[in-house]
Amino acid sequence: MLKRKIKKVIMRWEAILEPEQSAVQQLQKELGVSSIIAALLVQRGMHTFDAAKAFFRPQWQDLHSPFLMRDMDKAVARINAALEEDQAIMVYGDYDVDGTTSVALMTSFLAEKTKKITPYIPDRYTEGYGISFKGIDVAAEKGIQLIIALDCGIKAVDKVAYAKEKGIDFIICDHHLPGEELPQATALLDPKRPDCDYPFDELCGCGIGFKLIQALSESWEEPEENLLPYLDLVATAIAADIVPMEGENRTLCFFGLAQLHQYPRPGIQCLLGSLKKPVNITDLVFKVAPRINAAGRMDHALVAVDLLASKDHNEVKKMAEAIEQFNTERRATDERITQEALDQIKQRKEEDFPATVVFAEDWHKGVVGIVASRLIENYYRPTVVLTQSGENYVGSVRSVKGFNVYNALEACKAHMLQFGGHKYAAGLTLHKDQLTAFKAAFEKQVETTILPEQKTPILTYDLLLPIEEVNHKLYRIVAQMAPFGPKNMRPVFCSINCVDSGQSKVVGKDKNHLRLSVQTANGPLVGIGFGMANHFEYIKSGAAFDLLYTLDENEWNGTTSLQLKLKAIRPKE
């Protein structure tokens, strides 16, 4: 692995908005819990006993009726008609985790009713994102009469019209914002369409797909437990797509993780490897999702769909080995390109520029987004990474907290052929001749619009907590707040004026990690700080320091102990 020289980035520590004390005290009284737990719950919108009960104990009944979603009745009627008439169906999805899990879910579910199912994922490089004319042509050649599109299609007005000319109907299941004109699909399932009154609009693409199979199952009067085997796919998609971990998402994820623990499908089990404790969101984000994505980045995402849908353990093992190889290649590629980009910044003496814009014609298109994120770890500023694609340059854009990179690109649109995305991430295409002009325009736009506070990364924490109050009981209750994700992040605590117990040391093969031992009235408390060995000399001096951390458990030689997972260390000023 390449060693990157990391530029020291100063971080600000900020507390999340402190909860109203009267609300904390009231909830503490109702629940009989500590003020710490009550405060964490109030921060997450829990103000009553019933709300807290629903939060800690999600129920299947918490899920909304799928028929509350506009066009769901039309979608169910069209699919049932296709099944009755033995029509061929294509299940079409995007090449990322949300798309591939969606396709695996829908094909697996419908395969119980028909053999005429064709999964389709567009080629990342030749077809691009979303519905493609090529995909429709393939469907027409195969005699397909219905396409179910998942995690894409809400803006595919021209593609759906093209399919209609060929006698192919579309059912679109999407969660992205629609444009001014909606495609003329047979059914368009998207809670974000303005005329849809569905109570929860933050489902991911696979979540929309699940609501469709839930509706189909109800129309067939099948028992609800028949849907449980599909929830591991939904949980994986929710984790990877970084949607809010609240409402239906949290309920679906709760049951999906339980499914993964009890009856994991062979494909996900292979990607997870051997785990000593129940699967959590972190496992899905850092072990499963990158490997699924690697298939679409380095080869073709249909490999991931086959893996996720297969029930054959021997077949799955071979596919998982291939995907692991893709992931290894992806890691090596993004490490190499990141190093080349860092060298480019240094050679051009652009370390103090307002933005990063780097380019090389031979960089792999599939990893430029990852590289952009890695560059921000070194130079905290809006970043564009470009490479050559045919006659043009294409790239990915990543932003920093608070800065709207989409608006910045909008101001530079005269220099681009096309762009799209949202506040923090986008993609773009420009003509070769426009690179210099685009770079100058983008840097100027960032320089003139970025606010001073957006130039410094912020580390936030939930509560200030005396280190003496950290114990197993607190950990056990906090652990029950899972699954964690946006709107319900794992609680981060700040403890000040900590001192070394005398047992802290550097660990790891390269001695770059810190095994911290903090002195408390109850004895030493151990923490692990990855890449934090640079703090060791200060800590062993005996001087006080502040900590940001989450609570974790460490299992070693059959013994489980409480552990701080360190996020930051700050010498006491």
C-alpha positions as CSV (number, residue, x, y, z in Angstrom):
1,M,0.0,0.0,0.0
2,L,1.3,3.4,-0.9
3,K,2.1,5.8,1.9
4,R,0.6,9.2,1.5
5,K,2.1,12.2,3.2
6,I,-0.8,13.7,5.1
7,K,-1.1,17.4,5.4
8,K,-2.0,18.3,9.0
9,V,-5.5,19.6,9.0
10,I,-6.8,21.6,12.0
11,M,-10.2,20.6,13.1
12,R,-12.8,22.4,15.1
13,W,-14.8,20.5,17.8
14,E,-18.4,21.5,18.2
15,A,-21.2,20.2,20.3
16,I,-24.5,19.2,18.6
17,L,-27.3,21.5,19.7
18,E,-27.8,20.9,23.4
19,P,-31.3,19.4,24.2
20,E,-33.8,21.4,26.2
21,Q,-33.2,20.4,29.9
22,S,-36.9,20.4,30.8
23,A,-37.6,17.9,28.0
24,V,-34.6,15.8,29.2
25,Q,-35.8,15.8,32.8
26,Q,-39.4,14.9,31.8
27,L,-38.2,11.9,29.6
28,Q,-35.8,10.8,32.3
29,K,-38.7,10.7,34.7
30,E,-41.0,8.8,32.3
31,L,-38.4,6.2,31.3
32,G,-36.4,5.8,34.5
33,V,-33.1,6.3,32.7
34,S,-30.0,8.4,33.2
35,S,-29.9,12.0,32.1
36,I,-27.3,11.0,29.5
37,I,-29.7,8.5,27.8
38,A,-32.6,10.9,28.1
39,A,-30.5,13.7,26.5
40,L,-29.5,11.4,23.6
41,L,-33.1,10.5,23.0
42,V,-34.3,14.1,23.0
43,Q,-31.6,15.0,20.5
44,R,-33.1,12.4,18.2
45,G,-36.6,13.7,18.5
46,M,-37.9,11.4,21.3
47,H,-40.0,13.3,23.8
48,T,-42.4,10.7,25.2
49,F,-42.4,7.2,26.6
50,D,-44.3,5.9,23.5
51,A,-41.8,7.5,21.1
52,A,-38.9,6.0,23.0
53,K,-40.6,2.6,23.1
54,A,-41.1,2.7,19.3
55,F,-37.5,3.8,18.8
56,F,-36.0,1.0,20.9
57,R,-38.4,-1.7,19.7
58,P,-39.4,-1.3,16.1
59,Q,-42.4,-3.3,15.0
60,W,-43.5,-4.7,11.7
61,Q,-46.8,-2.8,12.1
62,D,-44.8,0.5,12.0
63,L,-44.5,0.0,8.2
64,H,-47.0,2.0,6.1
65,S,-49.3,0.3,3.7
66,P,-47.6,0.2,0.3
67,F,-50.8,1.1,-1.4
68,L,-50.5,4.6,0.1
69,M,-47.9,5.3,-2.5
70,R,-49.2,6.8,-5.7
71,D,-49.5,4.4,-8.7
72,M,-48.9,1.3,-6.5
73,D,-52.2,-0.2,-7.5
74,K,-51.3,0.3,-11.2
75,A,-47.9,-1.3,-10.7
76,V,-49.4,-4.3,-9.0
77,A,-52.1,-4.7,-11.6
78,R,-49.5,-4.5,-14.5
79,I,-47.2,-7.1,-12.9
80,N,-50.0,-9.4,-12.1
81,A,-51.2,-9.1,-15.7
82,A,-47.7,-9.9,-17.0
83,L,-47.5,-13.0,-14.8
84,E,-51.0,-14.2,-15.8
85,E,-50.1,-13.7,-19.5
86,D,-46.6,-15.3,-19.1
87,Q,-44.9,-12.1,-20.4
88,A,-41.2,-11.7,-20.3
89,I,-40.0,-9.1,-17.7
90,M,-36.8,-7.1,-17.5
91,V,-35.6,-5.9,-14.1
92,Y,-33.4,-2.8,-14.7
93,G,-31.2,-1.2,-12.0
94,D,-28.3,1.1,-11.5
95,Y,-24.8,-0.2,-11.1
96,D,-24.2,0.9,-7.4
97,V,-25.2,-1.0,-4.2
98,D,-28.7,0.4,-4.1
99,G,-29.3,-0.6,-7.7
100,T,-27.8,-4.1,-7.6
101,T,-29.5,-5.0,-4.4
102,S,-32.8,-3.8,-5.9
103,V,-32.4,-5.9,-9.0
104,A,-31.4,-9.0,-6.8
105,L,-34.4,-8.4,-4.6
106,M,-37.0,-8.0,-7.5
107,T,-35.6,-10.9,-9.6
108,S,-35.4,-13.3,-6.7
109,F,-39.0,-12.4,-5.7
110,L,-40.5,-12.7,-9.1
111,A,-38.5,-15.9,-9.9
112,E,-40.9,-17.6,-7.5
113,K,-43.7,-16.9,-9.9
114,T,-42.1,-16.9,-13.4
115,K,-38.9,-18.0,-15.2
116,K,-39.2,-15.2,-17.8
117,I,-37.1,-12.7,-15.8
118,T,-34.0,-10.9,-17.2
119,P,-31.9,-8.8,-14.8
120,Y,-30.2,-5.8,-16.5
121,I,-27.6,-3.4,-15.2
122,P,-26.2,-0.7,-17.7
123,D,-22.5,-0.7,-18.4
124,R,-21.0,2.1,-16.3
125,Y,-18.7,3.2,-19.1
126,T,-20.6,2.6,-22.4
127,E,-24.2,3.3,-21.2
128,G,-23.7,5.6,-18.2
129,Y,-26.2,6.1,-15.3
130,G,-29.9,5.3,-15.5
131,I,-32.1,4.0,-18.3
132,S,-30.3,3.6,-21.6
133,F,-31.5,3.2,-25.2
134,K,-29.2,0.2,-25.4
135,G,-31.0,-1.5,-22.5
136,I,-34.4,-0.9,-24.2
137,D,-33.0,-2.3,-27.4
138,V,-31.9,-5.4,-25.6
139,A,-35.3,-5.8,-24.1
140,A,-37.0,-5.4,-27.5
141,E,-34.7,-8.1,-29.0
142,K,-35.6,-10.5,-26.2
143,G,-39.3,-9.9,-26.7
144,I,-39.8,-8.3,-23.3
145,Q,-43.0,-6.4,-22.7
146,L,-42.5,-5.0,-19.3
147,I,-39.4,-3.3,-17.7
148,I,-39.4,-2.7,-13.9
149,A,-36.8,0.0,-13.3
150,L,-35.3,0.4,-9.8
151,D,-33.2,3.2,-8.4
152,C,-33.4,5.2,-11.7
153,G,-35.8,6.4,-14.3
154,I,-37.6,9.3,-12.8
155,K,-36.2,11.7,-15.4
156,A,-36.0,9.2,-18.3
157,V,-38.8,10.9,-20.3
158,D,-37.3,10.2,-23.7
159,K,-36.2,6.6,-22.9
160,V,-39.7,5.6,-21.7
161,A,-41.3,7.2,-24.8
162,Y,-38.8,5.2,-26.9
163,A,-39.7,2.0,-25.1
164,K,-43.4,2.7,-25.6
165,E,-42.8,2.9,-29.4
166,K,-41.4,-0.6,-29.2
167,G,-44.4,-1.9,-27.2
168,I,-42.6,-2.1,-23.9
169,D,-44.3,-0.8,-20.7
170,F,-42.3,0.7,-17.8
171,I,-42.8,0.6,-14.1
172,I,-40.4,3.0,-12.4
173,C,-39.4,2.7,-8.8
174,D,-37.2,5.6,-7.9
175,H,-36.3,7.8,-5.0
176,H,-34.6,10.7,-6.7
177,L,-36.3,14.1,-7.2
178,P,-38.3,14.2,-10.4
179,G,-37.9,16.9,-13.1
180,E,-40.6,19.2,-14.4
181,E,-41.9,16.5,-16.7
182,L,-42.7,12.9,-15.5
183,P,-42.1,9.9,-17.8
184,Q,-45.3,8.4,-19.3
185,A,-44.8,5.1,-17.4
186,T,-47.5,2.6,-16.6
187,A,-46.7,3.3,-13.0
188,L,-44.3,5.7,-11.4
189,L,-43.4,4.9,-7.8
190,D,-41.5,7.7,-6.2
191,P,-42.5,9.3,-2.8
192,K,-40.7,12.5,-3.9
193,R,-43.1,13.2,-6.8
194,P,-45.1,16.2,-5.7
195,D,-48.5,14.5,-6.2
196,C,-47.6,11.5,-3.9
197,D,-48.9,11.6,-0.3
198,Y,-46.9,8.6,1.0
199,P,-46.0,9.3,4.6
200,F,-42.3,8.6,4.3
201,D,-40.2,10.0,1.4
202,E,-36.7,9.0,2.4
203,L,-36.7,5.4,1.2
204,C,-33.8,4.2,-1.0
205,G,-34.3,2.6,-4.4
206,C,-34.2,-0.9,-2.8
207,G,-36.7,0.3,-0.2
208,I,-39.1,1.4,-3.0
209,G,-38.6,-2.1,-4.6
210,F,-39.5,-3.7,-1.2
211,K,-42.7,-1.7,-1.0
212,L,-43.6,-3.0,-4.4
213,I,-43.0,-6.7,-3.5
214,Q,-44.9,-6.0,-0.2
215,A,-47.9,-4.8,-2.2
216,L,-47.6,-7.8,-4.6
217,S,-47.5,-10.2,-1.6
218,E,-50.6,-8.5,-0.1
219,S,-52.4,-8.9,-3.5
220,W,-51.6,-12.6,-3.4
221,E,-52.7,-12.8,0.2
222,E,-49.4,-14.3,1.3
223,P,-48.1,-14.2,4.9
224,E,-45.9,-11.3,5.9
225,E,-43.0,-13.6,7.0
226,N,-42.5,-14.5,3.4
227,L,-40.9,-11.1,2.9
228,L,-38.3,-11.4,5.7
229,P,-35.7,-13.1,3.5
230,Y,-35.4,-10.0,1.3
231,L,-34.8,-7.5,4.1
232,D,-31.0,-8.3,4.3
233,L,-30.8,-6.7,0.8
234,V,-32.8,-3.7,1.9
235,A,-30.6,-3.2,5.0
236,T,-27.5,-3.3,2.8
237,A,-28.9,-0.7,0.4
238,I,-30.0,1.6,3.3
239,A,-26.5,1.4,4.8
240,A,-24.7,2.0,1.5
241,D,-27.0,4.8,0.2
242,I,-26.7,6.9,3.4
243,V,-30.4,7.7,3.7
244,P,-31.8,8.9,7.0
245,M,-31.9,6.1,9.6
246,E,-35.4,7.0,10.8
247,G,-39.0,6.1,10.1
248,E,-39.4,3.1,7.8
249,N,-35.7,3.0,7.0
250,R,-34.9,2.3,10.6
251,T,-37.6,-0.4,10.9
252,L,-36.6,-2.1,7.6
253,C,-33.0,-2.0,8.7
254,F,-33.7,-3.4,12.2
255,F,-35.4,-6.4,10.7
256,G,-32.9,-6.7,7.9
257,L,-30.0,-6.9,10.4
258,A,-31.9,-9.6,12.3
259,Q,-32.3,-11.5,9.1
260,L,-28.6,-11.2,8.4
261,H,-27.8,-12.5,11.9
262,Q,-30.1,-15.5,11.7
263,Y,-30.4,-16.5,8.0
264,P,-27.8,-14.6,6.0
265,R,-28.0,-15.2,2.2
266,P,-24.9,-16.9,0.9
267,G,-23.6,-14.0,-1.1
268,I,-23.6,-11.4,1.7
269,Q,-22.2,-14.0,4.1
270,C,-19.3,-14.6,1.8
271,L,-18.6,-10.8,1.5
272,L,-18.8,-10.4,5.3
273,G,-16.4,-13.2,6.0
274,S,-16.2,-14.6,9.6
275,L,-17.7,-12.2,12.2
276,K,-17.5,-12.8,15.9
277,K,-20.5,-10.6,16.7
278,P,-23.9,-9.8,15.0
279,V,-23.7,-7.8,11.8
280,N,-24.1,-4.1,12.1
281,I,-24.4,-1.1,9.8
282,T,-20.6,-0.5,9.9
283,D,-20.0,-4.1,8.6
284,L,-22.3,-3.4,5.6
285,V,-20.8,0.0,4.9
286,F,-17.2,-1.0,5.0
287,K,-17.2,-4.7,4.1
288,V,-20.1,-5.4,1.9
289,A,-20.8,-2.2,0.0
290,P,-17.2,-1.5,-1.3
291,R,-17.0,-5.0,-2.7
292,I,-20.4,-4.8,-4.5
293,N,-19.4,-1.4,-5.9
294,A,-16.0,-2.8,-7.0
295,A,-17.8,-5.1,-9.4
296,G,-19.4,-2.2,-11.3
297,R,-16.2,-0.1,-11.1
298,M,-13.7,-2.7,-12.3
299,D,-15.9,-5.1,-14.3
300,H,-19.7,-5.3,-14.6
301,A,-22.3,-4.9,-11.8
302,L,-24.3,-8.0,-13.0
303,V,-21.6,-10.1,-11.2
304,A,-22.8,-8.6,-7.9
305,V,-26.5,-9.2,-8.8
306,D,-25.7,-12.8,-9.5
307,L,-23.8,-13.1,-6.2
308,L,-26.6,-11.6,-4.2
309,A,-29.4,-13.6,-5.8
310,S,-27.7,-17.0,-5.8
311,K,-28.6,-19.7,-3.3
312,D,-25.8,-22.0,-4.4
313,H,-23.0,-21.9,-1.8
314,N,-20.3,-23.2,-4.2
315,E,-21.3,-20.8,-6.9
316,V,-21.4,-17.9,-4.5
317,K,-17.9,-18.7,-3.2
318,K,-16.4,-18.5,-6.7
319,M,-18.2,-15.2,-7.5
320,A,-17.2,-13.7,-4.1
321,E,-13.5,-14.6,-4.9
322,A,-13.8,-12.8,-8.2
323,I,-15.4,-9.7,-6.5
324,E,-12.7,-9.7,-3.8
325,Q,-10.2,-9.6,-6.7
326,F,-12.0,-6.6,-8.2
327,N,-12.0,-4.9,-4.8
328,T,-8.2,-5.5,-4.4
329,E,-7.6,-4.0,-7.9
330,R,-9.9,-1.1,-7.0
331,R,-8.0,-0.3,-3.8
332,A,-4.6,-0.5,-5.6
333,T,-5.9,1.7,-8.4
334,D,-7.4,4.4,-6.1
335,E,-4.3,4.4,-3.9
336,R,-2.0,4.9,-7.0
337,I,-4.2,7.6,-8.5
338,T,-4.5,9.4,-5.1
339,Q,-0.7,9.5,-4.8
340,E,-0.3,10.8,-8.4
341,A,-2.9,13.5,-7.7
342,L,-1.2,14.5,-4.5
343,D,2.1,14.7,-6.4
344,Q,0.5,16.8,-9.1
345,I,-0.8,19.3,-6.5
346,K,2.7,19.6,-5.0
347,Q,4.5,19.9,-8.3
348,R,2.2,22.7,-9.3
349,K,2.5,24.4,-5.9
350,E,-1.3,24.3,-5.5
351,E,-1.3,23.3,-1.8
352,D,-2.9,26.6,-0.8
353,F,-5.4,27.0,-3.7
354,P,-9.1,27.5,-2.9
355,A,-10.0,24.3,-4.7
356,T,-8.5,21.2,-6.1
357,V,-8.8,20.4,-9.9
358,V,-6.5,17.6,-11.1
359,F,-6.4,15.6,-14.3
360,A,-4.6,12.7,-16.0
361,E,-5.8,11.0,-19.2
362,D,-5.1,7.5,-17.9
363,W,-6.9,7.6,-14.6
364,H,-9.6,4.9,-14.1
365,K,-13.1,6.4,-14.4
366,G,-14.5,4.0,-11.9
367,V,-12.5,5.4,-9.0
368,V,-12.2,9.2,-9.6
369,G,-15.0,9.8,-7.0
370,I,-13.2,7.8,-4.4
371,V,-10.0,9.7,-5.2
372,A,-11.7,13.1,-4.8
373,S,-12.9,12.1,-1.3
374,R,-9.4,11.0,-0.4
375,L,-7.9,14.2,-1.6
376,I,-10.2,16.2,0.7
377,E,-8.7,14.2,3.6
378,N,-5.4,15.9,2.8
379,Y,-6.6,19.3,1.4
380,Y,-9.9,20.2,2.9
381,R,-11.6,22.0,0.0
382,P,-14.0,21.4,-3.0
383,T,-12.3,18.9,-5.3
384,V,-12.6,17.9,-9.0
385,V,-10.8,14.8,-10.3
386,L,-10.9,14.4,-14.1
387,T,-9.8,11.8,-16.6
388,Q,-10.2,11.2,-20.4
389,S,-13.2,9.4,-21.8
390,G,-13.3,9.2,-25.6
391,E,-12.9,12.8,-27.0
392,N,-13.9,14.4,-23.8
393,Y,-12.9,14.7,-20.1
394,V,-15.1,13.4,-17.4
395,G,-14.9,13.6,-13.7
396,S,-16.3,13.5,-10.2
397,V,-16.7,16.4,-7.8
398,R,-16.8,16.3,-4.0
399,S,-17.4,19.1,-1.5
400,V,-16.8,20.0,2.1
401,K,-19.4,20.5,4.8
402,G,-21.7,23.4,4.0
403,F,-20.4,24.3,0.5
404,N,-22.9,23.7,-2.3
405,V,-20.7,22.3,-5.1
406,Y,-23.6,22.0,-7.5
407,N,-24.2,25.7,-7.4
408,A,-20.5,26.3,-8.0
409,L,-20.7,24.1,-11.1
410,E,-23.8,25.9,-12.3
411,A,-21.7,29.1,-12.3
412,C,-19.1,27.4,-14.5
413,K,-21.6,25.7,-16.9
414,A,-20.3,27.6,-19.9
415,H,-17.2,25.5,-19.8
416,M,-18.9,22.1,-19.5
417,L,-20.9,19.9,-21.9
418,Q,-23.0,18.5,-19.0
419,F,-23.1,18.1,-15.3
420,G,-25.4,16.7,-12.6
421,G,-25.5,15.8,-8.9
422,H,-26.3,17.5,-5.7
423,K,-24.9,19.7,-2.9
424,Y,-21.9,17.5,-1.9
425,A,-21.2,15.3,-4.9
426,A,-21.5,15.7,-8.7
427,G,-20.3,14.5,-12.0
428,L,-19.3,16.5,-15.1
429,T,-18.2,16.2,-18.7
430,L,-16.2,18.8,-20.6
431,H,-14.4,19.2,-23.9
432,K,-10.7,18.9,-23.9
433,D,-10.2,22.5,-24.9
434,Q,-12.1,23.7,-21.9
435,L,-10.0,22.2,-19.1
436,T,-7.9,25.3,-18.4
437,A,-10.8,27.6,-18.5
438,F,-13.0,25.4,-16.3
439,K,-10.2,25.0,-13.8
440,A,-9.7,28.8,-13.5
441,A,-13.5,29.4,-13.3
442,F,-14.1,26.8,-10.7
443,E,-11.2,27.9,-8.5
444,K,-12.4,31.5,-8.7
445,Q,-16.0,30.6,-8.0
446,V,-15.0,28.6,-4.9
447,E,-12.7,31.4,-3.7
448,T,-15.4,34.1,-3.9
449,T,-18.3,32.1,-2.4
450,I,-16.8,29.7,0.2
451,L,-17.3,31.0,3.8
452,P,-14.4,31.0,6.2
453,E,-16.0,28.4,8.5
454,Q,-16.3,26.0,5.5
455,K,-12.6,25.9,5.1
456,T,-12.1,24.0,8.4
457,P,-13.4,20.5,9.0
458,I,-15.7,20.2,12.0
459,L,-15.9,17.3,14.5
460,T,-19.2,17.2,16.2
461,Y,-20.1,15.4,19.4
462,D,-23.4,14.7,21.2
463,L,-22.6,15.3,24.8
464,L,-19.9,16.4,27.2
465,L,-19.4,13.3,29.5
466,P,-17.1,13.0,32.5
467,I,-14.9,10.0,31.8
468,E,-15.9,8.5,35.2
469,E,-19.5,8.0,33.9
470,V,-18.3,5.6,31.1
471,N,-19.4,2.1,32.0
472,H,-20.8,-1.1,30.6
473,K,-24.4,-0.1,31.5
474,L,-24.1,3.0,29.4
475,Y,-22.6,1.1,26.5
476,R,-25.4,-1.6,26.6
477,I,-28.2,1.1,26.4
478,V,-26.4,3.1,23.7
479,A,-25.9,-0.2,21.7
480,Q,-29.7,-0.6,21.7
481,M,-30.1,2.7,19.9
482,A,-28.8,0.9,16.7
483,P,-29.1,0.7,13.8
484,F,-27.1,3.9,13.4
485,G,-27.0,6.2,10.4
486,P,-27.9,9.7,9.4
487,K,-30.4,11.3,11.8
488,N,-29.4,8.6,14.3
489,M,-25.6,8.5,14.3
490,R,-23.7,6.5,16.9
491,P,-23.4,8.9,19.9
492,V,-20.1,10.7,20.1
493,F,-18.9,11.8,23.6
494,C,-16.4,14.4,24.6
495,S,-14.4,14.0,27.9
496,I,-12.1,16.7,29.0
497,N,-9.1,16.8,31.3
498,C,-8.2,13.2,30.8
499,V,-4.8,11.8,31.9
500,D,-2.7,8.7,31.0
501,S,-2.8,5.8,33.4
502,G,0.8,5.0,32.6
503,Q,-0.2,2.1,30.4
504,S,-0.7,3.8,27.0
505,K,1.4,2.5,24.2
506,V,1.8,2.5,20.4
507,V,0.7,-0.6,18.6
508,G,0.3,-2.1,15.1
509,K,2.7,-3.5,12.5
510,D,4.0,0.0,11.7
511,K,3.5,1.4,15.2
512,N,1.1,4.0,13.9
513,H,-1.9,3.2,16.2
514,L,-2.4,4.3,19.8
515,R,-3.6,2.1,22.6
516,L,-4.7,4.7,25.1
517,S,-5.2,3.9,28.8
518,V,-7.1,6.7,30.6
519,Q,-7.0,7.0,34.4
520,T,-10.5,6.9,36.1
521,A,-11.7,6.5,39.6
522,N,-12.8,3.0,38.6
523,G,-9.5,2.0,37.2
524,P,-7.9,2.4,33.7
525,L,-10.2,2.7,30.7
526,V,-8.7,1.5,27.4
527,G,-9.2,3.2,24.0
528,I,-8.0,2.6,20.5
529,G,-7.0,5.4,18.1
530,F,-6.1,4.2,14.6
531,G,-3.4,6.4,13.1
532,M,-3.0,8.4,16.3
533,A,0.4,7.3,17.4
534,N,1.6,10.9,16.9
535,H,-0.2,11.8,20.2
536,F,1.8,9.3,22.3
537,E,4.7,11.5,23.3
538,Y,2.3,14.2,24.6
539,I,0.1,11.6,26.5
540,K,3.0,9.9,28.2
541,S,4.3,13.3,29.4
542,G,1.4,13.3,32.0
543,A,-0.2,16.4,30.6
544,A,-4.1,16.6,30.4
545,F,-5.9,16.1,27.1
546,D,-9.5,16.0,25.8
547,L,-11.1,13.1,23.9
548,L,-13.8,12.5,21.3
549,Y,-14.9,8.9,21.1
550,T,-17.7,6.4,20.7
551,L,-18.3,3.4,22.9
552,D,-17.4,-0.1,21.7
553,E,-16.6,-3.5,23.0
554,N,-13.4,-5.4,22.3
555,E,-13.2,-9.2,22.3
556,W,-9.8,-10.8,22.9
557,N,-9.1,-14.4,23.9
558,G,-12.7,-15.0,24.8
559,T,-12.9,-11.9,27.1
560,T,-15.1,-8.9,26.2
561,S,-14.2,-5.5,27.6
562,L,-15.4,-2.0,27.2
563,Q,-13.4,0.2,24.8
564,L,-13.3,3.7,23.6
565,K,-13.1,4.1,19.9
566,L,-11.2,7.4,19.6
567,K,-12.1,10.0,17.0
568,A,-9.8,12.8,18.1
569,I,-7.4,13.8,20.8
570,R,-6.7,17.4,21.7
571,P,-3.9,18.5,24.1
572,K,-5.2,20.6,26.9
573,E,-4.5,24.3,26.2
